[in-house]
C-alpha cells in the first residue's frame, strides 16, 4: 500500500509518514548539534565473590561513561492516529528504537586487596521507547504529550584490564552491567532524548501536505465510522 492514498475527495496519508517526517528532522538536529554522544553518570557497585573458600567483597567504580547512537532513532511498527478530544489536534502514538548504540566506561576495581583499572565497552541490540505527540490541524504546530522508556534488549560486553589474576571477575563485571548498569544507561538516554524531542516539537511545525493528509484520514475514518 502506498504512503498516500485517494479516498473520494480526501487525500489520506498513513500515520507512519507523519512520524517518519518528524524523525528525519530530529536525526538531522541530533547530528548537526553534535548530540549523538552523551555522557553517562558515574556509578559505584558493591559485589561479593567466593574465592579460596572465603567470600570477598569488592567494589566496582564506573567513570568516564559515554553513550553513542541517538541518531539511530527510528520508528518501530505502525503509528496510531487519533483525535485529541474535540480539539483540532491529532495525537500520534508510536514506538521508537535506538538500534545498536554503543557505550563505554572506565572502571576501578577493588577486590582481595588488589586494585585494577580497566575499561568496559558494549553494544546494545535495541532500546525501545514510546512517543505520543500532537499536531494541530489548523496551525500545524506540534507538541509532545509523553515519552517514556519501554525496554532494553540484549547487550554484548567486553572487559579489558583485569589481568591474569583477576580475570575470573570478568563474568561478575558483565553481570553488573547486564543487571544494574543497563538501567542507568536506559534512563539516562531516556532523559536526554526527552529533552531533545520536547525542544524539537516546541519549535517545529508539521509540513502542510502531511497535515492535510492527516485531516483526510480522520475525515475518511469518520465517514466509515460515523458513530464511533
Steps between C-alpha positions, in 0.01 A plus 500: 500500500641842411560763766238728346164373380196658338159450659221697335587867560754428775877489469594242761845448649584209730611596854845345453586765244426772756742335744768439236487865394554612860776245565688606186521854638586375850793292369626802308480708818689239706784479248520874427518587870748225587257331738548141384737436791395553860677469833397223737507575874760323717380214717628278779408134532570273797522126442619180664681198360623179664870423450728259690207407724451860607226737390664827401328836455601709204430846364465596134506873422394599148609840367547690171189339357397575143200393294490539121202439273217750551496561124386140441153591628233349277138394491401147607177365350196706407399829659151554641313818413210636706329831566571672833152541646297761313807709419668563166793286608583145398714275719760265352601202715809306389779279631854616421833325530872563507675224306842368604616803698835462676623592847829507685627550855829511681501301823690474826470161670589414858499131598704269727734785592576569135405795284464507124410762241346403170225566252163363396352532151165373381239491228128500577280322249209739545348749747125544462295810587144620454421846367166682486491842338228728366461703182258794477313463172444875477835650600712192409682545833621191684537420868619196692244329723709217645831320452615203705742209506349156430770236471868429440606184319816289500840657564841373390779616731880489498713550812867597470767561761437238767822314440558130562446485877159671501378381160249271673305815589416571136170314534415690819563838334290400199219398736514843665471667159213274392305509827568849636689741274272445199210666685717803575584517131137461388364771730786741426434459128125539561557833672728630227268396218199644680678834522587494129146401397332757725719773355438380145121484525485841670680670210385312190187485288386200297517559120164600351455202263548255787250683720253500211550126467429450869179701466399285205558180695290618794220623275494174306499299823208712630302422186563126538428504876250784552398388850841405639 
